Structure formats: C-alpha cells, structure tokens
Amino acid sequence: MAKMGELSENEKLLFSHLNKGNDQEAIKLLSSGDVRVDCLDEHGMTPLMNAAYKGKAEMCELLLAQGADVNSNYHEHQYTALMFSCLSGSVDATRVLLEAGARVNAENNLGRTAAQLGAFVGQTDCVSLINNFLSVEDLEYYTKPQGLEKEPKLSATLVPVLHKFAVTQKLSPVKIAMYLRENQQLIENHKSLVKVMELLVESNIKSSEMHEVLAMKMHYLAFLLKTCARWHEGLEGKDGIEGFLKYLTKGRPSDGFFLNVEDLIRQAIRSFDYPECTIFKQLVQTIAPVEKGRDPTALSVITQCINGLRCADFSDCCCVCTEKKDVKKCSACKMVGYCSVSCQKLHWQTHKKFCKQLAKDYEKQLVAKLEAEKLQEIDKTEKDKPVEVNGENKCVLNGKDDQSMNYQKTATKNEDATAAQLHDDNREIKHEPTGT
C-alpha cells in the first residue's frame, strides 16, 4: 500500500501537472509506467481524486483504465473521488466515477456522503445524478436466468427503454403519465418491468451498500407504472391514459389545487414496503401534518428528497407537468405558465374558473410594485437633496451633512488608532516572559 507523502520525483511531477492542468504531460507520465496510479500525496489524495476535484472527466477515465481505485479512502479526512467530483460540480466526472463503481454511501470523517456535500455547496445536478443513478449493467443482470430459472425476468430488448424510464428526474405523475403515453412498450410489458423494479428496491435496501433514495424512487416509479397500466386496461377509471391525465389535472373546485395528484403521491409513499427506512420516516413526518393544498406539497417533498433541494422549486415551471423549458404565461391572467398547448388544454377546464380573478390579482400586484418603486425613488431623492444649514446649502447623504460625515470619519480614525495601540499593548504583554 502506498504511504502518504512518499512520492517519487515523477509522482510529484504528476501531481504538479494535474494541478496545473497540463493533461498531456500527465498522460505521458502515466503511460511511462514510472508512477503508481494510486500514489498518495501528503494529504492522502490520489491522482484520481485530484482529477475529480478539477472536474476532468477524460483524465478520470484514463486513470481508471490504468487501474485506479475509485473508492480509495486514505484521504486524511476520508474524502473519496466521488465526493471531490461532486464538490467540483462536474456532472461528467461524477458519471464516470459512478459507472466505475464509486460507492455513493461512503462517508467522510464528518459523516457526510458525496450527495450531501454536493447539496451543501449547491451542486444540484451532481446530487440529482447520484440519487438517480442506475447503470445499464444493473438491469442486464435480470436478462439472464438466475439459479433454477428457465427464463430471465427481463427481455434484453426492454433494457434501454426501462433504463431511460428509471433514470428520469421528472417525478410529476402528470409528466410520467405523458411519458408512458408516448412509450406504450412500457405499459404493454408492465408486469415484468414492475417485477424487476421491485427487485431493485429490495436489493438496494438489503445490500450492504444500502441506497434508500434509489429504492424509494424505484418504488415510486413502479407504483405509477402499475397505476397507468390499470387505467390503460380499463381496470381503474375510463378512457385509458387520457382519462388518467384528465383525472390528475382536475382541480379542486375551491382553489384549483390538483388534489388527485396529492392523494396519488401520498398513496405511493404509504405503500412502500420498508417503513423502518429513514427516508420513509422523513417523508411521512414532513407530509402527514400538512393540510392538502398547502406547502409543502407531496410532489415538492418527494422531489426534494430524490433530486435535491433546488429541484423542488416549481415557481417558474409548467403548472401542469412541472416542465421548466419553454414555459409561457397565460395571455389573459399572466399568472399561470404552460410548456405546451397539450398542458394548457388539460388545465383549461380548471383554469377558466379562476383566470379572471387571477388577472385582477396580477393587476393589483403590478400596481403595488410600481408604487413601491416610486416610493423608493422619492425616498432616495429626499435623502440626497441639499438642505440649508446656517444659510449655507450642504449636501446631505443618507440624512447626514458633510460636516457630520467628516466628524464621523475623524472619530472612526481615532477609534481605529486607539484599537491598534491597544492591540500592540496586548501583543507586547502576551509575549512578556513569565519567569521569576
């Protein structure tokens, strides 16, 4: 095992090139065979950790190909390469490390995982990638008969479509139903797909590397897939998935709130088979006391839990499916946004009851904003207006004339000089010998 700080000259040079971004020189040294791929600097960092912290995805791939340990934990504070890539905000480097088998539940000496560190510094894309990561190999395992099985649980042809569905970051039931409407293959094969997803839930809960977030997400998606399939087959509701979408987007008469979406998400969480899990307890404790229709909604809570805090802000999203791209406001009220004509049509039966009132509210908000800006401008003008003092015009800034400002500056200088003198006196006293 490499020891911290015991580096050859070429290994020192390798770290230097990595720090300075001299990738070509670093590649030459790695190809020479004169450096250990997992050598440790004085802090216990490996070249892979260094490349991850710099957000160098290609360099990470090269080091991994050379045999670098993706889960090296000899850092002085027990940081891993995945933690460094997440702190750097490099989604590509994070993905490379995850695909190489990086442990998502590894903790540093303060008990923080890579996702928690990324959330702390606002790297939401990396956090979301970690929490949603599922490799193709994880699914391909089920395409081969296991044990005494004669047939595999999953057809190899379904792996790409299931993988795309499983790694989605869109958790709105409306958005998921729209996706399933466009991908009927998932609906037609829902029984085998749901079975595989349930096995993924179990494996993520019971494995030594427990991944509760991914387990909850797989359960949630499987629940929605089953529900959509029941509507599609006419076992629940009418008109298939189109009927399901209308059901979800039917607003409450009093305020237009999507009560059916709220109930569906709460039901999905309640049906989780592992109530002893921390994530289940957190979701229930957060959602249960909240009156339906008030914040936080069940959708915002589960989105925050799985994708990260900032992903749960739906203020500028489509009010129907929470899509953030190409959102345009209703031309009448300018208060509600839609990403497509399809979403606008789904919402119209509810929105038309409230559109006029929302338009009035928008006008009131606009008037209040203009008045506030006008008052601020008047206040600023009054503060900067010259006033007559002893027959002289003096400039007043923030309510103080030139004379008072000069006096304050002089007083401040005197206080600073006194403080400096006291600091020097204290420093001299502190360093006096304490002998006889």
N, C-alpha and C positions, 0 to 999 in steps of 0.2 A: 504493500500500500504506500502511495506517495505521502510524504510528510509535508506539512505546511511550511512554506518558505524555502524548502530545499530544492532550488531550481538550478538547472544548468544554464550556461550563458545563452544557448539557443532558446531555452524555455523562457528566460527573462525577455529575450528579444521577441518571442511570440506574443507574450502579454503586451509588450510595448506596441507592436504592430496592431494588435486588436484594439487597444485603447485609442490609437491614433487613426484607426480606420484604414490602415494600409492592408487591405484584404489580399492583394496579390502577393505581397511579401509573406503574409501569414500562411497563405496556401503553399508557397514554396517550402517553408519550414516544415509544415505538416507532411508534405509529400517526401521530404528528405529522410524521414524515419529517425531523425536525431532528437525528437521531442516526444515526451509521454503525453498522450492525448488527455489524460486525466491528472496532469500535474497540478499542484496546488500552490497558489501564491501565499503571501503572509497572512491573508485573511481567510484562507480555505476556499477561495474561488477557483473553479476550473476554467479552462478556455471556453467551454460551452456556456457556463454561467456568464462569462464576460460578453460573449457574442449575443446571448439572450438579452442582457441588460442594454446592449447597444441596439437591440431590435433588428439584428442581422439574421434574417431567416435563412438565406442561402448559406451563410457561414455555419449556422446551426446544423443544417442538413449535411454539410461536408464533415463536420466534427462527429456527428452521429454515424455517418458512413465509415469513419475511421475507428469506430468502436467506443465513442464517448459514453459515459454513464449518465443517462438522462435523469436519474434520481440520486445523484451524488449528494450526500448530506454531511459533508465535512466542513461546511462553512462555519465560521465562528459563531454566527447567530442562527445556524441551521436553515438558512435560506436555500432554496432549490433553484434550478434553472427556470422552471415554470414560474416561480414567484418573480424572478427578475424580468422575464419576458412580459408578464402581466403588469408589472410596475412601469415598464418602458412604454406600454400601450401598443406594442406591435402585435396585431392580430395574426399576421402571417407566421411570425416566430412562435407564437403561442400554439397555433395549429400544428406546426411542425413537431413541437415537443409533445403535444397530446397524441399525435399519430405515432410517435415513437414510444409511447407507453408511460408518459410522465404521470406520477401519482397526483391526483387532484386533491386528495385529503391530507397530504403531507403538511405538517405544521412547523413554523419556526419556533424560536425559543419563547415567544410570547403567546404561542397557541393560535397563530393566525395562518390560514390557508392562503393559497395564491389568489383565489377569488375574493377573499376578504381583504387582502392587501390591495388588490386592484380596485375594489369598491371604495376603499378609503381614499385613494388618490383620484377617483373619478374615471377610471379606465373601464367604462361600462361595456364597450364592445368585447374586450377580452374576458370580462366577467361573464357576459352572456354566452360567449363561445365555450368557456369551461363548463358552465352549468348545463349547456345544451349538447355537449359533445357526445357523439356516439359514432364509433368507427364502423366502416363497412364490414370489417372483419368480425365485429360483434354480431352482426346479422348473418354473415356467411356461415357461422358456426351451426346455425339451425337448418342450413340447406343440406346437411349430411346426416344420415341416420345415426342415432346415438344409442349405445348399448344394444338392446334386443330389438330396437325399432327396425321395421322393414321399409318404412317410408320416412322421409325427412319431414319436419314440421313446417318447413317453408320452401316454396319453389324458388329456385335461383333467379328466375325471371322477375320475381316480385321484390328482390333486394333493393334495386335502385329506387323504385317508387316508395317503398317503405322507409328507406333511409332519408329521402327528401322530406317525407312527412314527419319523421321522428325528430329531425333537427330544426324544424321550423321554430321561429321565435315569435310567431303570431299566435297568441293564445285566446283571442276573442272567439267565442263559439260561432259567431256570425262569420268571421273570416275563415274559420276551419270548415264550416259547412259549405261555404263558397268554394273552397279548395277541393273538397270531396265531390262537389257537384261537377267540377271540371276534371276530376280524376276518378271516374267510375270504377276503375280497376280495383281501387282500394275498397269500395263498397261491395263489389261482387265477391271479393275474397276476404271479407272482414273477419270471418270466423278464424281462419288460420293466422291472420295478421294480429288479431286481438290476443290469441293464444301466445304468440311469440312475445308480444309486448308485455303480457302478464308475467311471462318467464323472465323477461328483462327486469321487471320490477322486483321479483323475488331475488334474482341474482345480485342486484345492486343493494338490496337490504341485507342479505345474509352473507355476502362476501366479506373477507377481512378488510377490504378497502371499501367500506360502506359509502354509497353515494346516494344520500336521501333525496337530494334535489332532482337528480335524473330519474330516480324511482317514482317520485311524485308526478313528474312530467309525463313519464310513460303511462302511468295510471290514468292521468287526466285525458291524454290524447286517446287512449284506448276506450275510455268511457264515452267520449264524444263520438268516436267512430261507431261504437255499438248503437248509440242513440240515433245517429244519422241513418244507419242501416235499418233500424226498426221503422223509421219514418219512410224510408225508401221502399220497404217491403209492405207497407200499409199496416204494420202491427201497432203503430202508435201515430195518431193524427191522420191527416188527409193530405193528398196532393204531393206525396213524396218529399224530397228535399226542398222544393219550392215552398211547400206548405210549412216545412220546418223553419225556413228562413222568415216567413211571414209571422209565424208564431213567436220567434225570438224577438222580432223588431216591432211587436205590438206594444205600444206604450201604455203605461198606466193612465187611466182617464184623468186623474187629478193633476199629474205633472209630466206625463210622457215618459216616465222612467221605464227602462227595459226590465221589468220585474221578472219575466221568464228567463232572461239571461242570468240574473242574480240567483234565482232559485236553482237553475241547472248547475251553475258552478258550485254552489253550496252542497248540492246533492253529490256532485262528483267528489268533492273533498271528503264528505261523510262516508262515502263508500270505500275509502282507502282501507286496505286490509291490515295495516300495521299501525294501529293507534298509539303504540308505545314510542314511535319515532318522534324526534324533536320537531321536525318540520310539520308534522300533522298537528302537534300540540300548539305550535306557534300560529298556524293558520286558523285553528279553531278559536284560540284565545283572542286573536285580532278581529275576526269576522263576527263571531257569535254576539257580542254586545252591541253591534252596530245596527241601528234601525235601517231596514231596507229602503234604499233611496238616498241615504246619506253617505258621506265619505268617511272612511274608505270603502269603496265597493269591493265585492268579492273578486272582480276581474283585476282591479288595481293591486289588490293584496297578493294574489297568486302570481301576477306578472312580476311584481317586485321581488317576490320570493325566488322565482325561477330565473328571471332575466336581469335582475338588479334594480336598484332604487330608481334611477333616472328613466328607465324604460317604462315605468308606471305612470308617467305624466302624459295624459291624453288630452290636454287642453287645446292643442293645435292639430288634433287628429280628426279623421272622419268620424262623425258621431255614431255611425252605424257599425263599421268594422274595425275602427282604430288605426286604419292605414294612415301613414304620415306623408306619403308622396302625393303631389298634385291635388291637394285639398283646396277646394274653392267654396267660399261662403255663399249661403242662400242670398239671391239678389234682392229679396224682399226685406228680410229681417237683419241680414248681415251678422247674425249671431251663431248660426249653425253651419258646420262645414261638411262637405261630401267629397269623396275621392273619385266618384264616378256617377253616371246617370243611374246605374243599377241601384246603388245605395240610396240615391235620392228618391227613387221610385218606391223602394221598400219602406222608406221612412215617411212618405208623404201622408199616408192615412193618419199618422200620429201628429206629424209636424203641422199640418194645415190647421189644427185646432189651436195651436199656440203661436203661429207665425206673426199675426197682427200684434199680439201683446209683446212678443219679443222685439218687434220693430219699434214699438213705443219705448221699451226699456233701453234699446240701443240709442235712440234719440236723447233720452234723459242722461245716459252715461256720457254721450258726446258733449252735451251742453255743460254738464258738471265738469268734464275735463277741460273744456275751453275756459270756463270761469276760473278754475283753479290756476291755469296757466296765466290768465290775465292778472289775477291777484298776485302771483309770484313776480310778474313783471313790474307791477305797480310798487310792490314792496321793495324790489331791488332798486327802482328809480328813486324812491324816497330815501333809502339808505345812502345812496351816492350823491344826493342833492347837496350843493353848497349852502351853508347857513351863515347868518350874520352873527358874529361874536365880537362885542365891543366895537361895533361899527365896521368890522372887517369881515369879508367873506372868507370862510375857511372850508376846506374840503372835508367832508365827513365820510368816513369809510366804516361800514358796519356800526354806525352810531357813535364813532369816536373821531374827534378832530385831530389835526396834525400835531397840536401841542401835547394832547393826552397820549397820542401814539408815540411821540418822541420820548415823553416821560416814561412810558411803559418800557420802551426799548432800553433806556438808560438803567431803569430799575432791574430789568432782566439781566443786563450785562453785569451789574453789581452783584446780583444774586449768583450768577454763574461764577464770577471771580471768587466770591466767598466760599461757594461749594468746592471749587477747585483747591482753595487753600486748605479747607478742612480735610479734603481727600488726601492732600500731601501730608498734612499733620498726622492723619490716621495711619498713612503708609509708613511714615517715619517711626511712629510709636510701635506699629506692628512689628517692625524689623529691629527694635532695640533688643540687645542681648538680655537674657533673663537670668544671668548667673548671680554672683554674690553682690 
